[in-house]
Amino acid sequence: MFGRTARIISALDIGSETTRAAIAQIVDRDVELVDEEMSTAQLKIIGVGEVRTMGVERGEFVDISKVADSIRAATEQASVMASTGVKDVVVSLNGRHARTVDSVGTISLSGSSWSKDTCAMRAIVESDLHHAIEDAKSVTVHSDERMLHTIVQDFAVDGRKFIKNPIGKTGQRLDAHVKVILVSQSALNDLERALGEAHLSPRLIMLESLASARACLTPEQMEDGVLLIDIGKGTTDAIIYFGGSPRYVSCVAMAGGFVTRDVAHSLGCDMRSAEEIKLSTGRTATGPRPAEGRLESLVSEVEEATADPRALRAISSRNAEILLTLRNDIRRADAEQFIRREVVLTGRASQDPGLCGLASSIFGVQAQTGKCANTESFDGALHDPGFTSVMGLLSFGHERAAGVSSFSGQGRSFFSRAWNALTCKNVSLT
């Protein structure tokens, strides 16, 4: 016997250049077997919208009314295509407004105080994990900040580190290593106002880099060590995964719009012409891995007959500066050690094919352009790098709609269940 129900979920990504919306239908199919019931779900994209963003500069809302107009236009496009209205959305927040804090939560397993007495050892249960995570969330929050995500990285039992699922292990002390992501309350207020003017409410708010990672990184990449670089027009978001969880999150206030401006300045043309030149002829030349800290060695002197060498040099120089700025920040955070497998580039401004070679030279690992990798649950998924964030938002919204809990569920490891639930955290916008 077959049953079928359908629900709707909508996602919204407000970029400095483009606002994108997508509507998906969650189709549940229940198949009744002899003695058990198996449930599967699929997301079917039924509407998309894409408009030029107005009122946003480098990830900052500078004119909320214009932002609201962009939101309204994108969601209306998607609504017309899907033949359904939109009331609430899973929406992204630019990484420029975020601050991360690494925290450790500790609880005693031996009673009221931690003891060296081995007789006090006991097995760890689910409630212990919850208590340790809650303790880790006790971080300093500034007056204009709110906690957006609490991401469990791993656990330690009596000093034994990098444990993903400590349930059932015996010990005296349990530590939860957690990355807390705090965001600007002012930015959240601006987002709420813009959504309100567009007659929408936030169903879920996700950091943009987390959404992009969900869409285009595989579990194997996240486990082995990968750097995801999401290059937009005004900002470049970066996130490093290792051991299955984020180890580094940042945002560089320099991106594709800077490249376009440099091309316009070099050629003496307007921004629209510069953008066309960048997209049609931009090739970032690469060579052997450059000497430490030498920007000039990253920029090829090779001239191509089909492209103006001044444009090529402008593109190469700025792209190198963006990636070097990011690499230096990663080194200051002592996070370069986690980039063991590859670099994945996504976002609309990542489509310069030569950028992969440059990223490989700078970070010393292979690099590739990211597409939506986790498309097994999507019917007709979009593969444009500019839509990766929207696709990731739909995926997170799908999990929230399914009611995935922290430490329960079928077909998932404990650690992935904890990660999925704890990152999908609603925040108060007041």
C-alpha positions in Angstrom: 0.0 0.0 0.0 1.4 3.4 -1.0 0.7 6.7 0.7 1.8 10.1 -0.6 1.9 13.5 1.0 3.4 16.8 -0.2 4.7 19.8 1.6 6.4 23.0 0.5 9.6 24.6 1.6 11.2 27.9 0.3 14.7 29.2 0.4 16.2 32.6 -0.1 19.8 33.8 -0.6 20.4 37.5 -0.6 23.8 38.2 -2.2 25.5 41.5 -2.9 24.9 41.0 -6.7 22.0 38.6 -7.0 19.0 37.5 -4.9 17.9 33.9 -5.5 14.8 32.1 -4.4 13.8 28.5 -4.8 10.7 26.5 -3.9 10.7 22.8 -3.4 8.1 20.2 -2.8 8.8 17.6 -0.1 7.3 14.4 -1.3 7.0 11.6 1.2 6.4 8.1 0.0 5.5 5.4 2.6 6.0 1.9 1.5 4.5 -0.7 3.8 6.4 -4.0 3.9 5.6 -7.3 5.6 6.7 -6.4 9.2 8.2 -2.9 8.8 7.5 0.4 7.3 10.1 2.3 5.3 9.8 6.0 4.6 11.7 8.0 2.0 11.5 11.6 1.0 12.5 13.6 -2.0 12.8 17.3 -2.7 11.4 18.4 -6.1 12.3 21.9 -7.3 9.1 23.5 -8.6 10.1 27.1 -8.8 13.1 29.4 -8.9 13.7 33.1 -9.0 16.8 35.2 -9.7 17.0 39.0 -9.7 19.6 41.7 -9.4 20.1 42.7 -5.7 19.5 46.3 -4.8 20.4 47.9 -1.5 23.3 45.6 -0.5 27.0 46.4 -0.6 29.6 43.9 0.4 27.1 41.9 2.3 25.7 44.9 4.2 22.1 46.1 3.9 22.4 49.8 3.0 18.8 50.3 1.9 16.3 47.9 3.5 13.4 49.0 1.2 15.4 48.2 -1.9 16.5 44.9 -0.4 12.8 44.1 0.3 12.0 44.9 -3.3 14.7 42.4 -4.5 13.3 39.8 -2.1 9.8 40.3 -3.3 10.8 40.1 -7.0 12.8 36.9 -6.6 10.1 35.1 -4.5 7.4 36.2 -6.9 9.3 34.7 -9.8 9.6 31.5 -8.0 6.0 31.6 -6.8 4.7 32.1 -10.4 6.7 29.2 -11.6 5.6 26.9 -8.7 2.0 28.1 -8.8 2.1 28.5 -5.0 2.6 31.4 -2.5 5.5 31.9 -0.2 5.0 32.8 3.5 8.2 31.8 5.2 11.7 31.1 4.0 14.9 29.4 5.0 17.3 32.3 4.5 21.1 32.8 4.5 23.1 35.3 6.5 26.4 36.7 5.1 29.5 35.6 7.0 30.6 39.2 7.3 28.2 39.4 10.3 29.5 36.3 12.1 32.1 35.6 14.8 33.2 32.1 15.8 34.2 30.9 19.2 35.8 27.5 20.0 34.5 26.3 23.3 34.8 23.2 25.5 32.0 22.0 27.8 33.0 19.7 30.6 30.9 17.5 33.0 31.9 15.0 35.7 30.7 11.5 35.2 31.5 10.6 38.8 28.9 12.6 40.6 29.0 16.1 42.0 32.8 16.5 41.4 35.4 14.9 39.2 37.4 12.2 40.9 40.5 10.2 40.1 38.9 7.2 41.8 38.4 4.6 39.1 35.5 3.2 41.0 33.6 6.3 40.1 33.7 5.5 36.3 30.4 4.9 34.6 29.1 4.6 31.1 28.2 7.7 29.1 24.5 8.2 28.2 22.8 10.6 25.8 21.9 13.1 28.6 25.6 13.5 29.4 26.2 14.7 25.9 23.4 17.2 26.1 24.8 18.5 29.4 28.3 18.8 28.1 27.1 20.7 25.0 25.0 23.1 27.1 28.1 23.8 29.2 30.1 24.6 26.0 27.5 27.1 25.0 28.4 29.3 28.0 30.5 31.7 26.0 30.8 35.5 26.2 28.2 37.1 24.0 28.5 40.8 23.2 25.4 43.0 23.6 24.9 43.2 19.9 25.3 39.5 19.2 23.1 36.4 19.2 24.0 32.8 19.1 23.1 31.4 15.7 24.7 27.9 15.5 26.3 25.5 18.0 28.3 22.9 16.1 29.6 19.9 17.8 33.1 19.0 16.6 34.0 16.0 18.7 34.2 14.7 22.3 36.9 13.6 24.7 36.6 11.1 27.5 39.3 11.3 30.3 41.6 13.1 27.8 41.1 10.7 24.9 40.3 13.1 22.1 38.5 13.1 18.7 35.7 10.7 19.8 32.6 11.2 17.6 30.2 9.0 19.5 31.1 8.5 23.2 27.8 6.9 24.2 28.6 3.6 26.0 32.2 4.5 26.8 33.2 4.6 30.5 35.1 7.4 32.1 35.1 10.0 34.8 35.0 13.2 32.6 33.4 14.1 29.4 34.4 17.1 27.2 32.4 18.4 24.3 34.4 20.5 21.7 32.0 22.9 20.1 32.3 25.8 17.6 29.8 28.5 18.5 28.8 30.9 15.7 27.6 34.4 16.9 26.1 36.9 14.6 25.3 40.6 14.8 21.9 41.4 16.3 21.7 44.5 14.1 22.2 42.4 11.0 19.4 40.0 12.1 17.1 43.0 12.7 17.9 44.3 9.2 17.1 40.9 7.8 13.8 40.7 9.7 12.8 44.2 8.5 13.5 43.4 4.9 11.7 40.1 5.0 8.8 41.8 6.8 8.5 44.5 4.1 8.4 41.6 1.6 5.6 40.0 3.7 7.8 37.0 4.6 9.0 35.5 7.9 12.2 33.6 8.5 11.6 29.9 9.0 15.2 29.2 9.6 18.4 31.3 9.4 21.7 29.7 8.3 25.2 31.0 7.9 25.7 31.2 4.1 29.0 29.2 4.1 27.3 26.3 6.0 24.5 26.3 3.4 27.0 26.2 0.5 29.0 23.4 2.1 25.8 21.4 2.6 25.0 21.6 -1.1 28.4 21.0 -2.7 30.6 19.0 -0.3 30.4 15.2 0.1 30.7 13.5 3.5 34.1 12.1 2.3 35.4 15.6 1.6 34.2 16.9 5.0 35.9 14.0 6.7 39.3 14.1 4.9 39.8 17.9 5.1 38.5 20.4 2.6 38.4 24.2 2.2 35.3 25.6 0.6 35.6 29.1 -0.9 32.4 30.8 -1.9 33.2 33.9 -4.0 30.4 36.4 -4.5 30.4 39.9 -5.7 31.2 41.7 -2.4 32.5 39.1 0.0 34.3 35.8 -0.1 33.1 33.2 2.5 35.3 30.4 3.5 34.8 27.3 5.6 37.2 24.4 6.4 35.8 20.9 7.3 37.9 18.2 8.9 36.7 15.1 10.7 33.2 15.7 9.5 32.7 19.1 11.1 33.6 22.8 10.5 37.0 23.8 11.9 37.3 27.3 10.5 34.8 29.9 9.3 35.6 33.3 8.0 34.7 36.0 5.5 36.9 38.3 3.4 35.5 41.7 2.3 36.9 41.3 -1.2 35.5 39.3 -4.0 34.4 39.2 -7.7 33.2 42.8 -7.8 36.7 44.0 -7.0 38.0 42.0 -10.0 35.5 43.6 -12.3 36.4 47.1 -11.0 40.1 46.4 -11.6 39.4 45.3 -15.2 37.3 48.4 -15.8 40.1 50.6 -14.4 42.8 48.8 -16.5 40.9 49.1 -19.8 39.1 52.4 -19.1 35.7 50.9 -19.7 32.4 50.8 -17.8 31.6 48.1 -15.2 29.1 46.2 -17.4 31.7 45.9 -20.2 34.4 44.9 -17.7 32.1 42.2 -16.3 31.6 40.8 -19.9 35.3 40.9 -20.6 36.1 39.1 -17.3 33.6 36.3 -17.9 34.5 35.8 -21.6 38.3 36.1 -21.5 39.4 35.8 -17.9 42.0 33.2 -17.4 44.1 33.1 -14.2 47.4 31.6 -15.4 49.2 29.2 -13.1 52.6 27.7 -12.8 54.8 26.1 -10.2 54.0 26.8 -6.6 55.2 30.3 -5.9 57.8 31.5 -3.4 56.4 32.4 0.0 54.6 35.7 0.1 55.4 36.8 -3.4 52.3 38.1 -5.1 54.0 38.9 -8.3 55.2 35.3 -8.8 51.5 34.2 -8.8 50.7 36.3 -11.8 51.5 35.0 -15.2 53.1 37.2 -17.8 51.7 35.0 -20.6 49.6 36.9 -23.2 46.8 35.3 -25.0 45.8 36.3 -28.5 42.1 36.3 -27.6 42.4 38.5 -24.5 43.8 41.9 -23.6 46.9 41.2 -21.4 45.9 44.2 -19.2 42.6 42.5 -18.3 44.4 39.2 -17.7 46.8 40.8 -15.3 44.1 42.7 -13.5 42.1 39.5 -13.0 45.1 37.4 -12.0 46.4 40.0 -9.5 43.2 40.5 -7.7 42.3 36.8 -7.6 45.7 36.2 -6.1 45.2 38.9 -3.5 41.9 37.5 -2.5 43.2 33.9 -2.0 46.4 35.1 -0.3 44.4 37.2 2.1 42.3 34.2 2.9 45.3 31.9 3.3 47.0 34.3 5.7 43.9 34.5 7.9 43.7 30.7 7.9 47.3 30.5 9.0 46.7 33.0 11.8 43.9 30.7 13.0 46.3 27.7 12.8 43.7 26.0 10.5 45.8 25.3 7.4 46.6 21.9 8.9 43.0 20.8 8.2 43.2 21.4 4.4 44.4 17.9 3.5 42.3 16.9 0.6 41.4 19.8 -1.7 39.9 23.2 -2.2 36.4 23.6 -3.6 35.4 26.9 -5.3 31.8 27.9 -5.6 29.7 31.1 -6.1 29.0 32.9 -9.3 32.5 34.6 -9.3 34.2 31.3 -9.0 33.6 30.4 -12.7 36.9 31.7 -14.0 38.4 28.3 -14.9 42.0 29.4 -14.1 41.0 30.2 -10.6 41.3 26.5 -9.6 44.9 26.4 -10.7 45.7 29.5 -8.8 44.0 28.1 -5.6 46.0 24.9 -6.0 49.2 26.8 -6.2 48.5 28.9 -3.1 47.1 26.1 -0.9 49.2 23.2 -2.1 46.4 20.8 -2.8 44.1 20.1 -5.8 41.3 22.5 -6.4 38.0 22.2 -8.3 34.8 24.2 -9.0 32.0 23.0 -6.8 28.6 21.9 -7.9 25.7 20.6 -6.0 27.1 17.2 -4.9 24.3 16.2 -2.5 21.6 15.9 -5.2 20.3 12.5 -4.4 17.3 13.9 -2.7 16.7 16.6 -5.4 14.6 16.1 -8.5 16.0 18.4 -11.3 18.5 20.1 -9.0 20.2 23.2 -10.2 23.9 23.0 -10.9 24.8 26.7 -11.3 27.5 27.5 -8.7 25.6 30.6 -7.9 22.7 28.5 -6.6 24.7 26.3 -4.2 23.7 28.3 -1.2 20.0 28.1 -2.0 20.2 24.4 -2.5 21.9 24.0 0.8 19.2 26.1 2.5 16.6 23.8 1.0 18.4 20.8 2.4 18.6 22.3 5.9 15.0 23.2 5.7 14.1 19.7 4.6 15.8 18.3 7.7 14.0 20.8 10.0 10.6 19.9 8.4 11.4 16.2 9.0 12.0 16.9 12.7 15.5 15.4 12.9 16.4 15.3 16.6 19.9 15.5 18.0 20.5 11.9 19.0 17.8 9.9 17.3 16.9 8.9 13.8 17.6 6.1 11.3 20.2 5.7 8.7 22.6 8.4 10.3 25.6 8.2 12.5 25.2 9.8 16.0 27.7 12.5 15.1 25.9 13.5 11.8 22.6 13.6 13.6 24.0 15.9 16.3 25.5 18.2 13.7 22.4 18.3 11.6 20.2 19.3 14.5 22.5 21.6 16.4 23.3 23.7 13.4 19.6 24.3 12.5 19.1 26.6 15.4 16.4 29.3 15.4 17.4 32.7 16.8 15.3 35.5 18.3 15.3 38.5 16.1 14.2 40.8 18.8 
